[in-house]
Amino acid sequence: MRDKSLKYVLVLPAVFVVFATAIWPLVESLRLSFTVGRLNRPNFPQEYLGFENYAWAFLEEPAFWNSVQVTAIYTLVTVVLTTVLALGLALLLSPGGRLRSTVQTLLILPFAMSPALIGVSFRFMFNPEFGLFDAFFSFVFPPLAHISWLSDPTLAFAVVVMADVWGWIPFLTLVLIGGLASVPRDTIEAAQVDGASGWRVFKDVTLPQLMPVLAVVIILKTIFSLKTFDQIYMLTNGGPGTATQTLSHYIYFSGLKYGQIGYSASVAWLMVIPMIFLTYLYAKHMFRKG
């Protein structure tokens, strides 16, 4: 009996930490989403509003829909670009060679950097006066020199996407290299013996067997793209205007700058719903049998 109860006693500290850092804040934010919850009023009043915060976000707040649109486009572009480029690099590196381990070690370095540091680095590199890209274009293609990249909505969005893709390609490449290593070589060799071209081998043999890994990569990258905050905060702070303001930045902006804790909690829960669905898909692909 003592042995049966010991395992529960040992797991209690971990359960407590998860409850204190994840479950309780999640439940508390759900409760706050139905209240006024303004930080700029005495004693933090929490008058019950029902679904008014959610209705206001959907029907009365254009800034919310702008952040939804920015987040959707940002997620779609970064997921597609990162996955395609990472798959291309994985195919180039998968055959092996003496430099393979060195290249893989170098690949992980960008992912080891914090997103905030990546944001600061790209902000300085795209500075129109002393940035690295300004110096490069001044030497290679002068018409693109001295352009204020982060002051133009389209260019600023492109820089944000570029920073995200640069930071995530290495990790996804390593994951896909591992996935390619699990593809049986005999099936590839059999297709080559039958006279299949390289494209046909990839399309009909490699890609179908790589799909489970690709599905996990796409789901994982989608989750991280949807909740991107610190990199954008340090790079553009949602600007110029609201051109790069994602949902995470909008939640921060509404909650901590304007003190609308109840409203920002409701918007956060609107973002949690697709996150739960994506997390379910991720767990399903990761832990399914076979």
SULCORFEN-V68001 format. One line per field, one symbol per residue. ss: DSSP state (H for helix, E for strand, L for the rest). phi: phi as a letter, one per 30 degrees, with the letter a starting at -180 (. if undefined). psi: psi as a letter, one per 40 degrees, with the letter a starting at -180 (. if undefined). Layout:
BEGIN
ss->???
phi->???
psi->???
END
This chain:
BEGIN
ss->LHHHHHHHHHHHHHHHHHHHHHHHHHHHHHHHLLELLELLLHHHLLLELLLHHHHHHHHLLHHHHHHHHHHHHHHHHHHHHHHHHHHHHHHHHHLLLLLHHHHHHHHHHHHHLLHHHHHHHHHHHLLLLLLHHHHHHHHHLHHHLLLLHHHLHHHHHHHHHHHHHHHHHHHHHHHHHHHHHLLLHHHHHHHHHLLLLHHHHHHHHHHHHHHHHHHHHHHHHHHHHHLLLHHHHHHLLLLLLLLLLLHHHHHHHHHHHLLEHHHHHHHHHHHHHHHHHHHHHHHHHHHLLL
phi->.ddddddddddeedddddddcbddeddddddddcbdhcdccdihdbddcicdddddddcbcdddddddddddddddddddddddddddddddcddjkdcdddddddddddddddeddddddddddcddcbdddddddddcbeecdhcdedcceddddddddddddddceedddddddddddddeddddddddddjddddddddccddedceeddddddddddedddcebddddddbhicdibdbdddddddddddcdcidddddddddddddedddddddddddddcddj
psi->ddddddddddedddddddddedddddddddddeeidfhdeiiegifhhebfddddddddegdddddddddddddddddddddddddddddddeddaideddddddddedddeiidddddddddddehedeidddddddddgddeifhgdeehdddddddddddddddddddddddddddddehhdddddddddeehiddddddeddddeeddddddddddddddddehcddddddefeahbfdfhidddddddddddeegddddddddddddddddddddddddddeii.
END
